[in-house]
């Protein structure tokens, strides 16, 4: 059973890191693109809506507000397809990733034509991806924005420095790879955009599609409760 738990844990870390890389890539490409808007997180966009409301800038309210709505709608679809805020292995994740891949493909098509629909689809895909699993054994799993991840890393390190025996250092095994992958994805996104512009969105489209096919082809690795026991062990590799 420990072997199954270890496989599930690695599937969380590796799969989550790949999705974080994917989101970092998408966000940089859309930020560098013609509309210059972020699609993988909504905090800044909500602030832009607030500024636009104050300035009574109706076109900007509609534009940025539509990006926020698209992200929320993507999260809605994740809830509809997967139906759980905690990670549990199931085929719904694979089908959701297929939908994200399709959304990113059409985002690529529309952004090549400088149509706002492309931004909506990219935001939809990121919202869908981010809501696939909001927590795993108490560790918040976010793959499209890093605010909470960075806060948790800093908090845990601070607790560790004061030798707090209740510090949940095991969470670093999830959060640090997510942060590193998102950063690396952004670097790749910038490099790809400079060479290929909106065509670079084909990479995350193929990545999520490939992940979906691979996920749907693999057998279940075990249960979350088994992996949780393994995950909370000291910071060493899970027993094989």
C-alpha positions in Angstrom: 0.0 0.0 0.0 2.9 2.3 0.7 4.0 1.9 -2.9 0.6 3.0 -4.1 0.6 6.0 -1.8 4.1 7.0 -3.0 2.9 6.8 -6.6 -0.1 9.0 -5.8 2.1 11.5 -4.0 4.5 11.7 -7.0 1.5 12.1 -9.3 0.4 15.1 -7.3 3.8 16.8 -7.2 4.8 16.0 -10.8 1.4 16.6 -12.3 0.9 19.8 -10.3 4.3 21.1 -11.3 3.7 20.4 -15.0 0.3 22.3 -14.7 2.0 25.1 -12.9 4.6 25.4 -15.7 1.7 25.3 -18.1 -0.1 28.2 -16.4 3.1 30.3 -16.0 3.7 29.8 -19.8 0.1 30.9 -20.7 0.1 33.9 -18.4 3.3 35.3 -19.8 2.2 34.8 -23.4 -1.2 36.6 -22.9 0.5 39.3 -20.8 3.0 39.9 -23.6 0.3 39.7 -26.3 -1.9 42.3 -28.0 -4.4 42.6 -25.1 -1.7 42.7 -22.3 -3.9 41.0 -19.7 -3.3 38.2 -17.2 -5.5 35.2 -17.4 -4.1 32.7 -14.9 -5.1 34.8 -11.8 -7.7 37.4 -11.1 -6.5 39.6 -8.2 -4.9 42.2 -10.4 -7.8 42.1 -12.8 -10.3 42.7 -10.0 -8.3 45.7 -8.9 -8.3 47.0 -12.5 -12.1 46.6 -12.6 -12.3 48.6 -9.4 -10.2 51.4 -10.9 -12.3 51.3 -14.1 -15.5 51.6 -12.1 -14.1 54.6 -10.3 -13.1 56.2 -13.5 -16.4 55.2 -15.2 -14.5 53.6 -18.0 -17.2 51.3 -19.3 -15.2 49.6 -22.1 -12.4 48.6 -19.7 -14.9 47.4 -17.1 -16.5 45.2 -19.7 -13.1 44.0 -21.1 -11.4 43.1 -17.8 -14.6 42.0 -16.2 -15.1 39.5 -19.0 -11.7 38.0 -18.3 -12.6 37.6 -14.6 -16.0 36.0 -15.5 -14.3 33.6 -17.9 -11.9 32.4 -15.2 -14.9 31.9 -12.8 -16.8 30.0 -15.5 -13.8 27.7 -16.0 -13.8 27.0 -12.3 -17.5 26.4 -12.5 -16.9 23.8 -15.2 -14.3 22.1 -13.1 -16.8 21.8 -10.2 -19.4 20.4 -12.6 -17.0 17.8 -14.1 -15.0 16.8 -11.1 -17.3 17.7 -8.2 -14.8 17.8 -5.4 -12.5 20.5 -3.9 -10.0 17.8 -2.7 -7.9 15.7 -4.9 -9.2 12.2 -5.5 -8.0 10.2 -8.5 -10.8 9.8 -11.1 -11.4 10.1 -14.8 -13.0 13.5 -14.5 -9.6 15.1 -14.2 -8.6 13.7 -17.6 -11.8 14.9 -19.3 -11.3 18.3 -17.7 -7.8 18.5 -19.1 -9.1 17.6 -22.5 -11.5 20.5 -22.3 -8.7 22.8 -21.3 -6.6 21.6 -24.2 -9.5 22.4 -26.6 -10.0 25.8 -25.0 -6.4 26.6 -25.5 -6.5 25.5 -29.1 -9.3 27.8 -29.9 -7.6 30.5 -27.9 -4.7 30.2 -30.2 -7.0 30.4 -33.2 -8.8 33.5 -32.1 -5.7 35.4 -30.7 -4.0 35.0 -34.1 -6.9 37.1 -35.4 -6.6 39.5 -32.5 -10.0 38.6 -31.1 -10.9 39.0 -27.4 -12.6 35.6 -27.5 -9.1 34.1 -27.4 -8.4 35.8 -24.0 -11.7 34.5 -22.7 -10.8 31.0 -23.7 -7.4 31.2 -22.1 -8.8 32.5 -18.9 -11.5 29.8 -19.0 -8.8 27.2 -19.4 -6.8 28.6 -16.5 -9.9 28.8 -14.2 -10.7 25.2 -15.1 -7.2 24.0 -14.4 -6.9 25.9 -11.1 -10.1 24.5 -9.7 -9.4 20.9 -10.5 -8.0 20.4 -7.0 -8.0 23.1 -4.4 -6.5 21.0 -1.6 -4.6 17.8 -1.1 -4.4 16.4 2.5 -4.5 19.9 3.9 -2.0 21.4 1.5 -3.5 24.1 -0.8 -2.8 23.1 -4.4 -3.0 26.0 -6.8 -1.4 25.7 -10.2 -2.3 29.0 -11.8 -1.3 31.7 -9.2 1.5 31.8 -6.6 0.3 34.3 -4.0 -0.9 31.6 -1.5 2.0 29.3 -2.4 4.6 32.0 -1.6 2.8 32.9 1.6 2.7 29.3 2.8 6.4 28.7 1.9 7.4 31.8 3.9 5.1 31.0 6.8 6.4 27.4 7.1 10.1 28.5 6.9 9.4 31.1 9.6 7.9 28.5 11.8 10.8 26.2 11.2 13.3 28.9 12.1 11.6 29.3 15.5 11.8 25.6 15.9 8.0 25.2 16.0 7.4 21.5 16.3 3.9 22.0 14.7 5.4 23.4 11.5 4.1 21.4 8.7 7.3 21.2 6.7 5.9 18.4 4.6 3.9 21.0 2.7 7.2 22.3 1.2 7.4 19.1 -0.8 4.3 20.3 -2.7 4.6 24.1 -2.7 8.3 24.6 -3.7 8.0 22.5 -6.9 4.8 24.4 -7.9 6.5 27.7 -7.5 9.7 26.7 -9.3 7.6 25.2 -12.2 5.5 28.3 -12.6 8.6 30.5 -12.7 10.2 28.3 -15.3 7.0 28.2 -17.3 7.0 32.0 -17.4 10.6 32.0 -18.7 9.7 29.5 -21.4 6.6 31.5 -22.3 8.6 34.7 -22.8 11.1 33.0 -25.0 8.4 31.3 -27.0 6.4 34.5 -27.5 9.4 36.5 -28.7 9.9 33.8 -31.4 6.4 32.7 -32.2 3.9 35.3 -30.8 0.4 33.8 -30.3 1.5 30.6 -32.0 3.3 29.7 -28.8 -0.1 28.8 -27.2 0.1 25.6 -29.2 2.6 24.3 -26.7 0.3 24.4 -23.6 -2.5 23.1 -25.8 -0.5 20.0 -26.7 0.8 19.7 -23.2 -2.6 19.5 -21.5 -4.0 17.3 -24.2 -1.1 14.9 -23.8 -1.5 14.9 -20.1 -5.2 14.1 -20.4 -4.5 11.2 -22.7 -1.8 9.8 -20.5 -3.9 10.3 -17.4 -6.9 8.5 -18.9 -4.6 5.6 -20.0 -3.1 5.0 -16.5 -4.6 2.9 -13.7 -5.6 4.3 -10.4 -2.6 4.7 -8.0 -4.4 4.4 -4.7 -6.4 6.6 -2.3 -5.7 10.0 -1.0 -5.8 8.8 2.6 -2.9 6.4 1.9 -0.8 9.1 0.3 -1.5 11.5 3.1 0.0 9.1 5.6 3.1 8.8 3.4 3.2 12.6 2.7 3.4 13.6 6.3 6.6 11.6 6.9 9.8 13.6 7.3 11.2 15.3 4.2 12.6 12.3 2.6 11.5 10.4 -0.6 8.4 8.2 0.0 9.2 4.6 0.6 9.1 2.4 -2.4 
